[in-house]
Amino acid sequence: MGFALYIENQLHDREYTGAVHSRNMTAVLEKAEAGSQLSYVHPHGDTMFNVPQMHRIKQELGQLRDAHPELDPSIEALEILINKAILDRGYLWISGD
């Protein structure tokens, strides 16, 4: 399973975030709890999160960090991306395989 991550501004100008962030997201999604916002990322489709959803994801990342401290570097990198997307009033766009 592989993902491509993009952040978009409110005009939907899309920026690819790179392979490292894709691997970070894959590691985090493997630990996402059923029913969480992250659990709805489709492995073979596209998923887009808006600002309110990204705020919930940030809370989920904090819980994952507590439960899985080995994910801290991946979570920290994803939080930076999400914060940028939130500041741009944009979106986190995830493309599955």
RAJOLIN-V217831 format. One record per backbone hydrogen bond with DSSP energy under -0.5 kcal/mol. CO is the residue of the C=O (numbers start at 1). NH is the residue of the N-H. E is the energy in kcal/mol with one decimal. If there is no record, write none. Layout:
BEGIN
CO:NH:E
CO:NH:E
END
This chain:
BEGIN
2:97:-0.5
4:95:-2.8
5:17:-2.5
6:93:-2.6
7:15:-2.4
8:91:-2.1
9:12:-2.2
12:14:-0.7
13:9:-1.4
15:7:-2.0
18:22:-1.4
19:23:-2.3
20:24:-2.2
21:25:-2.6
22:26:-2.1
23:27:-2.3
24:28:-2.1
25:29:-3.0
26:30:-1.6
28:31:-1.4
28:32:-0.5
29:32:-0.8
33:36:-2.0
37:40:-1.4
38:41:-1.7
42:45:-0.9
43:97:-1.8
45:96:-2.9
47:94:-3.5
49:92:-2.0
50:54:-2.5
51:55:-2.0
52:56:-1.5
53:57:-2.2
54:58:-2.3
55:59:-1.5
56:60:-2.3
57:61:-2.8
58:62:-1.7
59:63:-1.9
60:64:-2.6
61:65:-2.4
62:66:-1.8
63:67:-2.1
64:68:-2.8
68:71:-2.5
69:72:-1.7
71:75:-3.0
72:76:-2.9
73:77:-1.9
74:78:-2.1
75:79:-2.6
76:80:-1.7
77:81:-1.6
78:82:-2.7
79:83:-2.7
80:84:-1.9
81:85:-2.4
82:86:-2.6
83:87:-2.5
84:88:-1.9
85:90:-3.1
86:89:-1.8
88:10:-0.9
91:8:-2.4
91:93:-0.6
92:49:-2.7
93:6:-2.5
94:47:-2.9
94:96:-0.6
95:4:-2.4
END
